[in-house]
Amino acid sequence: MEDVSRLDDGVVAIRGGRIHIYLEAGSVVPVDVAPNDPANNEQVMREKPVSTIPKTIKTPKQTQTNDTGNHFLYAVLYGVVTKAIVTTGLDPFYGLVHALKSGRLSLTYDLSEVFKPLAIHAVIQASRKARLRTLRGSRMLTPKTIEVITSHLYGRISREGERLYNRKSLWILPIREIAKFKDSILKRFKYEAYTYDPASGS
């Protein structure tokens, strides 16, 4: 796919998943063509034409894979947090920050923000120990990658629960944290959210 720039001074092409920008050497445009007007950047730059310069802009594939991994673990977190919310007797559809909308798990999205650093750290840890992969030609994670990053997330949540509450379980941290949130509403005290510290364990 190719397209000509708006200034008609080059071509933008997408080849093999990469963006290529080709700048054409243009004719010299004297600065004093319009002596009463200040020269714009294009006129100043074109006083000294340059040869064709190919530029390539591409996001590293591993960065794309890590981003996809983060989004996947966010979805996993929504399930974990929704179960914890229902367990504590709250309504996952009635949130405080995210707008109320029919069918939207507003409270789930609100309280998931507390645990998202865990998901990000889980992907970082997993990418250091194994190569995270996507299916060829797509951004869908391979089953093995899903297994690896999910295992890291569950392990991290469980270890944080053990560190804070002396009980190693996937559910202890989210349930205790959401119960604390519920108490802050019922007893009208300021809710101080759990803060994840990556240095608390590897």
C-alpha contacts under 8 A as a table, 3 or more apart, distances in Angstrom:
res1	aa1	res2	aa2	distance
1	M	13	A	5.62
1	M	14	I	5.46
1	M	15	R	7.17
2	E	11	V	6.74
2	E	12	V	5.65
2	E	13	A	4.27
2	E	14	I	6.61
3	D	11	V	5.78
3	D	12	V	5.29
3	D	13	A	6.44
4	V	8	D	6.13
4	V	9	D	7.77
4	V	10	G	6.11
4	V	11	V	4.62
4	V	12	V	6.25
5	S	8	D	5.11
5	S	9	D	6.33
5	S	10	G	5.74
5	S	11	V	5.88
5	S	12	V	6.90
6	R	9	D	7.79
7	L	10	G	7.82
8	D	11	V	7.99
9	D	23	L	5.99
9	D	24	E	5.30
9	D	25	A	7.48
9	D	26	G	6.74
10	G	21	I	7.31
10	G	22	Y	5.25
10	G	23	L	4.26
10	G	24	E	4.89
11	V	21	I	6.00
11	V	22	Y	5.13
11	V	23	L	6.66
11	V	24	E	7.95
12	V	19	I	7.12
12	V	20	H	5.74
12	V	21	I	4.63
12	V	22	Y	6.32
13	A	19	I	5.92
13	A	20	H	5.10
13	A	21	I	6.48
14	I	17	G	6.30
14	I	18	R	5.48
14	I	19	I	4.65
14	I	20	H	6.08
15	R	18	R	5.44
15	R	19	I	6.69
15	R	20	H	7.38
18	R	56	T	6.78
18	R	57	I	6.68
18	R	58	K	5.92
19	I	56	T	5.75
19	I	57	I	5.62
19	I	58	K	6.83
20	H	54	P	6.49
20	H	55	K	5.67
20	H	56	T	5.05
20	H	57	I	7.09
21	I	53	I	7.73
21	I	54	P	5.63
21	I	55	K	5.24
21	I	56	T	6.80
22	Y	52	T	6.16
22	Y	53	I	5.74
22	Y	54	P	4.94
22	Y	55	K	6.92
23	L	51	S	7.69
23	L	52	T	5.13
23	L	53	I	5.58
23	L	54	P	7.07
24	E	50	V	7.84
24	E	51	S	6.66
24	E	52	T	5.05
24	E	53	I	7.68
25	A	49	P	5.64
25	A	50	V	5.33
25	A	51	S	5.04
25	A	52	T	5.95
26	G	46	R	7.10
26	G	49	P	6.06
26	G	50	V	7.80
27	S	46	R	7.30
27	S	49	P	6.93
28	V	46	R	5.51
28	V	47	E	5.24
28	V	48	K	6.84
28	V	49	P	6.54
29	V	33	V	7.59
29	V	43	Q	5.92
29	V	46	R	5.84
29	V	47	E	5.86
30	P	33	V	5.68
30	P	43	Q	7.11
30	P	47	E	6.38
31	V	34	A	7.35
31	V	35	P	7.62
31	V	39	A	5.89
31	V	43	Q	6.05
31	V	44	V	6.60
31	V	47	E	7.39
32	D	35	P	4.65
32	D	39	A	7.79
34	A	37	D	5.63
34	A	38	P	7.99
35	P	38	P	7.43
39	A	43	Q	5.96
39	A	44	V	6.44
40	N	43	Q	5.44
40	N	44	V	6.40
41	N	44	V	5.15
41	N	45	M	6.07
42	E	45	M	5.21
42	E	46	R	6.08
43	Q	46	R	5.18
43	Q	47	E	6.53
44	V	47	E	5.54
45	M	48	K	6.16
45	M	49	P	7.40
46	R	49	P	5.29
50	V	53	I	7.94
59	T	63	T	6.95
59	T	64	Q	7.03
60	P	63	T	5.35
60	P	64	Q	6.59
61	K	64	Q	5.07
61	K	65	T	6.22
62	Q	65	T	4.95
62	Q	66	N	6.13
62	Q	132	L	7.46
62	Q	133	R	7.98
63	T	66	N	5.09
63	T	67	D	6.20
64	Q	67	D	5.09
64	Q	68	T	6.24
64	Q	139	R	7.76
65	T	68	T	5.07
65	T	69	G	6.13
65	T	132	L	6.69
65	T	133	R	6.58
65	T	134	T	6.59
65	T	139	R	7.02
65	T	141	L	7.53
66	N	69	G	4.87
66	N	70	N	6.20
66	N	123	V	6.54
66	N	124	I	7.68
66	N	127	S	7.66
66	N	132	L	7.46
67	D	70	N	5.07
67	D	71	H	6.40
68	T	71	H	5.19
68	T	72	F	6.17
68	T	139	R	6.99
68	T	140	M	7.62
68	T	141	L	7.40
69	G	72	F	5.06
69	G	73	L	6.21
69	G	123	V	6.40
69	G	141	L	7.40
69	G	146	I	7.77
69	G	149	I	7.28
70	N	73	L	5.23
70	N	74	Y	6.20
70	N	119	A	6.43
70	N	120	I	5.85
70	N	123	V	6.52
71	H	74	Y	5.03
71	H	75	A	6.48
72	F	75	A	5.24
72	F	76	V	6.51
73	L	76	V	4.80
73	L	77	L	6.06
73	L	119	A	5.86
73	L	149	I	7.67
73	L	150	T	6.89
73	L	153	L	7.63
74	Y	77	L	4.94
74	Y	78	Y	6.27
74	Y	112	S	7.93
74	Y	116	K	6.75
74	Y	119	A	6.82
75	A	78	Y	5.12
75	A	79	G	6.72
76	V	79	G	5.33
76	V	80	V	6.49
76	V	150	T	7.99
77	L	80	V	5.00
77	L	81	V	5.91
77	L	112	S	6.55
77	L	115	F	7.57
77	L	116	K	7.70
77	L	119	A	7.91
78	Y	81	V	5.23
78	Y	82	T	5.91
78	Y	108	T	6.18
78	Y	109	Y	6.98
78	Y	112	S	6.37
79	G	82	T	5.20
79	G	83	K	6.30
80	V	83	K	5.36
80	V	84	A	6.36
80	V	171	W	7.82
80	V	174	P	7.70
81	V	84	A	4.99
81	V	85	I	6.06
81	V	108	T	6.06
81	V	111	L	7.22
81	V	112	S	6.35
81	V	174	P	6.43
82	T	85	I	5.05
82	T	86	V	6.25
82	T	92	P	6.18
82	T	108	T	5.56
83	K	86	V	5.24
83	K	87	T	6.08
84	A	87	T	4.97
84	A	88	T	6.33
84	A	171	W	7.23
84	A	174	P	6.05
84	A	175	I	4.94
84	A	178	I	7.02
85	I	88	T	5.33
85	I	89	G	6.50
85	I	90	L	5.45
85	I	91	D	6.90
85	I	92	P	6.19
85	I	108	T	7.46
85	I	175	I	7.21
85	I	178	I	6.45
86	V	89	G	5.08
86	V	90	L	5.54
86	V	91	D	6.51
86	V	92	P	6.91
87	T	90	L	7.63
87	T	175	I	7.38
88	T	175	I	6.92
88	T	178	I	7.13
88	T	179	A	6.01
88	T	182	K	7.89
90	L	182	K	7.65
91	D	94	Y	5.61
91	D	107	L	7.39
92	P	95	G	6.99
92	P	105	L	5.34
92	P	106	S	6.41
92	P	107	L	4.83
92	P	108	T	5.41
93	F	100	L	7.33
93	F	103	G	7.17
93	F	104	R	6.00
93	F	105	L	4.35
93	F	106	S	5.08
93	F	107	L	5.75
93	F	108	T	7.34
94	Y	100	L	6.64
94	Y	105	L	7.30
94	Y	106	S	5.82
94	Y	107	L	5.48
95	G	98	H	6.10
95	G	99	A	7.25
95	G	100	L	6.64
95	G	105	L	7.53
95	G	106	S	4.42
95	G	107	L	3.71
95	G	108	T	7.41
95	G	109	Y	7.90
95	G	110	D	6.52
96	L	99	A	7.47
96	L	106	S	7.36
96	L	107	L	6.65
96	L	110	D	7.04
97	V	106	S	7.54
97	V	107	L	7.87
97	V	110	D	6.07
98	H	106	S	5.23
98	H	107	L	7.33
98	H	109	Y	6.91
98	H	110	D	6.33
99	A	106	S	6.57
100	L	104	R	6.90
100	L	106	S	6.19
101	K	104	R	5.40
101	K	106	S	7.77
105	L	108	T	5.24
105	L	109	Y	6.32
106	S	109	Y	5.20
106	S	110	D	6.21
107	L	110	D	4.87
107	L	111	L	6.14
108	T	111	L	5.42
108	T	112	S	5.86
109	Y	112	S	5.14
109	Y	113	E	6.69
110	D	113	E	5.87
110	D	114	V	7.98
111	L	114	V	5.66
111	L	115	F	7.55
111	L	178	I	7.69
112	S	115	F	5.36
112	S	116	K	6.27
113	E	116	K	5.26
113	E	117	P	7.97
114	V	117	P	7.35
114	V	193	A	6.84
114	V	194	Y	6.62
114	V	195	T	7.05
115	F	118	L	5.48
115	F	119	A	6.99
115	F	196	Y	7.60
116	K	119	A	5.05
116	K	120	I	6.36
117	P	120	I	5.06
117	P	121	H	6.10
117	P	196	Y	6.65
118	L	121	H	5.19
118	L	122	A	6.05
118	L	153	L	6.82
118	L	156	R	6.95
118	L	157	I	7.24
118	L	196	Y	6.84
119	A	122	A	5.00
119	A	123	V	6.42
119	A	153	L	5.89
120	I	123	V	5.33
120	I	124	I	6.40
121	H	124	I	4.99
121	H	125	Q	6.05
121	H	198	P	7.23
122	A	125	Q	5.13
122	A	126	A	6.07
122	A	149	I	6.37
122	A	152	H	5.26
122	A	153	L	5.16
122	A	156	R	7.08
123	V	126	A	5.06
123	V	127	S	6.04
123	V	149	I	5.83
123	V	152	H	7.54
123	V	153	L	7.90
124	I	127	S	5.20
124	I	128	R	6.41
125	Q	128	R	5.29
125	Q	129	K	6.58
125	Q	152	H	7.50
126	A	129	K	5.25
126	A	130	A	5.91
126	A	131	R	7.90
126	A	132	L	7.61
126	A	148	V	6.68
126	A	149	I	5.87
126	A	152	H	6.64
127	S	130	A	5.31
127	S	131	R	5.72
127	S	132	L	5.92
128	R	131	R	7.51
132	L	141	L	7.96
132	L	145	T	5.43
133	R	141	L	6.09
133	R	142	T	5.99
133	R	145	T	6.14
134	T	138	S	6.66
134	T	139	R	5.57
134	T	140	M	5.27
134	T	141	L	4.16
134	T	142	T	5.15
134	T	145	T	7.81
135	L	138	S	5.62
135	L	139	R	6.65
135	L	140	M	5.63
135	L	141	L	5.98
135	L	142	T	5.54
141	L	145	T	6.11
141	L	146	I	6.32
142	T	145	T	5.24
142	T	146	I	6.34
143	P	146	I	5.08
143	P	147	E	6.20
144	K	147	E	5.04
144	K	148	V	6.19
145	T	148	V	5.06
145	T	149	I	6.19
146	I	149	I	5.51
146	I	150	T	5.94
147	E	150	T	5.36
147	E	151	S	6.02
148	V	151	S	5.24
148	V	152	H	6.33
149	I	152	H	5.03
149	I	153	L	6.24
150	T	153	L	5.08
150	T	154	Y	6.17
151	S	154	Y	5.24
151	S	155	G	5.98
152	H	155	G	5.10
152	H	156	R	6.05
153	L	156	R	5.12
153	L	157	I	6.22
154	Y	157	I	5.25
154	Y	158	S	6.07
154	Y	170	L	6.14
155	G	158	S	5.12
155	G	159	R	6.11
155	G	170	L	7.64
156	R	159	R	5.21
156	R	160	E	6.17
157	I	160	E	5.17
157	I	161	G	6.25
157	I	169	S	7.79
157	I	170	L	5.84
157	I	173	L	6.89
158	S	161	G	5.09
158	S	162	E	6.28
158	S	168	K	5.14
158	S	169	S	4.76
158	S	170	L	4.60
158	S	171	W	7.52
158	S	172	I	7.63
158	S	173	L	7.46
159	R	162	E	4.96
159	R	163	R	6.06
159	R	168	K	6.06
159	R	169	S	7.73
160	E	163	R	4.97
160	E	164	L	6.12
160	E	168	K	7.95
160	E	173	L	6.97
161	G	164	L	5.30
161	G	165	Y	5.53
161	G	166	N	6.83
161	G	167	R	6.01
161	G	168	K	5.71
161	G	169	S	6.43
161	G	170	L	7.40
161	G	171	W	7.96
161	G	172	I	5.65
161	G	173	L	4.70
162	E	165	Y	5.33
162	E	166	N	4.26
162	E	167	R	4.33
162	E	168	K	4.35
162	E	169	S	7.19
163	R	166	N	5.76
163	R	167	R	7.68
164	L	173	L	7.96
165	Y	172	I	7.68
165	Y	173	L	7.82
167	R	172	I	7.13
168	K	172	I	7.48
169	S	172	I	5.52
169	S	173	L	7.78
170	L	173	L	7.08
170	L	174	P	7.98
171	W	174	P	5.71
171	W	175	I	5.93
172	I	175	I	5.40
172	I	176	R	5.89
173	L	176	R	5.33
173	L	177	E	5.98
174	P	177	E	5.12
174	P	178	I	6.03
175	I	178	I	5.24
175	I	179	A	5.98
176	R	179	A	5.03
176	R	180	K	6.16
177	E	180	K	5.09
177	E	181	F	6.36
177	E	193	A	7.49
177	E	194	Y	6.96
178	I	181	F	4.84
178	I	182	K	6.18
179	A	182	K	4.98
179	A	183	D	6.22
180	K	183	D	5.11
180	K	184	S	6.28
180	K	191	Y	7.46
181	F	184	S	5.17
181	F	185	I	6.66
181	F	191	Y	5.98
181	F	193	A	7.87
182	K	185	I	5.28
182	K	186	L	6.36
183	D	186	L	5.04
183	D	187	K	5.70
183	D	188	R	7.64
183	D	189	F	7.99
184	S	187	K	5.38
184	S	188	R	5.22
184	S	189	F	4.83
184	S	190	K	6.05
184	S	191	Y	5.46
185	I	188	R	5.02
185	I	189	F	6.91
197	D	200	S	5.50
198	P	201	G	6.44
198	P	202	S	7.36
199	A	202	S	7.07
